[in-house]
Amino acid sequence: MVDPESRRATYDDVLDAPRDKVAEVTNGQLVLHPRPALPHAAAASALGEELGPPFKRGRGGPGGWIIVDEPELHLGDDILVPDLAGWRRTRLPRLPAEPYLSLAPDWVCEVLSPTTAKFDRADKLPIYARESVRHVWLLDPLQRTLETLRLEGPHYTLLAVHKDDTVVNAEPFEVFDLELSVLWADVEPP
């Protein structure tokens, strides 16, 4: 008989997870997190609202992207749910009918929270690097920071840490002026 503690988690474990949790599988282990707190959700929503028109729809920007909130990614044996992810339409012209994607995105944004920051950095970043996700943003609405990273070889290089109310032109969306103040406009200051 297999010891349930030593068996590798599967997609069935994700499907059986409580609905009030975000379920992910990394390194064979099921990881459950509470649904995001409101500052986290507000920042993620605001970022999607800002990037959508110029990059997804081509209004005031170049278009050419599919950007999705909380997509389920099946990357090898790992199942991840980034807060936002984007694919260049040259690689993913349309979303499939399945409830998940196996094609690694070109860009992900993880919105950091006290309960997920360590997991996002220590567990998810190496998987994104292994899968050649070229750009990662780490957004912290409580600290009011945006870290931008680019994959160089097998590791990420920190390009910049932006803070507070600055205007950012960050890869891969550098042709757009992103006003960080918009991301935390609805969040009470710390």
N, C-alpha and C positions, 0 to 999 in steps of 0.2 A: 504494500500500500504506500502511496506517495504522501509524504508529509506535506500538508497544505501550506505550511509556512515556507517550504523550499521550492514549491512548484513555480514555474514562470507564469506571470500574469498574461492573459490573452484579451482579445477584443471582447469576448463574452464577459469578462470581468468589468470592462468599461460599460458595456450595455446593461449589466446588472447593478451598476453603482447607483446610489441614491440620487434622485433627480435634483436635489439641492446642492450637489457637489459637482465640481469639475473633475473628471476622471482622466488620468493620463497614465501611460505605461512607459517607464524608463528603466533600462537595464534589467528587464524582466520583472520589475516590481510595480504593482498598482499604487498610484499616488492620488490621493483625494484631497482637494482643497475646497473650502467654502466658496460659494459664488462671490464675485468681487464686491467689495464695499462701494458705496456710492462715489467717493472721490475717484476711485480707480475706474469705475464704469463711465463716469462723466468725462474723464480725460480721454479714455479710449474712444468714446463716441465723438467727442469734439475733434480728435485727430482724424477719424474717418470722414467726418463732415468737411474738414479742411482739404484733405487730399482727394476726396472723391470727384469734385467738379473738374479740377485741372488735369488729373491723371487718369481717372476712370472714364470720365465723360468727355474730356477734351475741351471743357469750358474754361477759358482763360489759361490754358496750359496745353501740353503736347498730347495728352491722352495716352493710349497704348498700354494701360494697366488694367488688371482685374484686382480689386482690393476687397477683402472679405473680413468681417468681424468673426472672431473665434472659430476659424475653420478647424476641423479635425484632420490632422495630418497623420498618415500611416507611413512612417519612414523606417524601412526595415522592420525590425521587431518592436520599434518604439512608436508610441501613439502620443502625439503632442497636440495641445490646443493653445496656440499663441493668441494674444489679444487681437492682433491684426496681422494679416499677411497679404502680400501682393505678388502677382506674377505678371511678367511682361506678356502681352498678348501674342508676341511672336513665339512664346513657349506654351502658352495656354490660351488659345483663342476663345474658348467657351468653357464654362464649368460643366463637369460631368453630372449625370443624374444621381450618382451614388452619394451617400451622406458623408463621404470623406474624400480626401485627395491623397494620392501616393506620389505625386510630383512635388518635389521640394520647392518652396517659394523662392523668389529672387530677393525678397525683403520680408522681415518680420519685425513686429514691435511687441515687446513684452512690457506691460505696465506693471511696475514693481509695487508690491505692497509688503507690509511687515511679515505676512505669512508666506509670501511666495518669492521674495527677492533672492534668497539663498538658492532655492530650487531653480529659479530661472537662470541664474548665473552659473552654478556649479553643475547642474544636471542637463539643462536644455541647451546651453551654448555649445558644449562639445558635440551634441547631436546635430545641431544646425551646421556646425563646421564640417562634420563628417559628411553631411548631405550637400555641402557646397552652397549653403545659403549665403549669398554674397554680402548682404547688408543686414545689420541688426540694430534696432533702436531700443534702448532701455529708458523708459519714461517713468519718472517718479513724481506723482502729483503731490505728495506730501512734502517732499524736499524741493519740488518745483525745478526739476532738472531733466534734461534730455541728453543721454549719452549716445553718440553715434559710432558704430563700429563697422569695419570693412574686413572681409576675409582676405588674408594674404597668406598663401600657402595653407598649412593646416590650422592656423590660429587667427584669431581676430586681433586687429590693431584698433586701438581707441583713436578715433579721428578728432573728437572734440567732446567737451562737456559744456552744454549750454544751460543757462539758468535764468530763473525769474521771468522777466518780461522782454527778453531779447527777441530779435527777429533773426530767424535761422534759415540758411540755405544749405540743407544737409543732403548728402548722397543717400539714395539715388534720386531724390526729388529736389536737387539743388537749383533748378530753374525757377523755383517757387519760393516766395517769401512767407515762411511759416512764423506767425506771431505766437510765441509761446504763451502769452497772456490769455489767449483764447482757450488754451487747454485746461487752465485752472480758474477760469472766470466764474464758474459756478461752485467752486470748492472753497470752503471757509479757510482762511489763512491759518497756518499752524500756530 
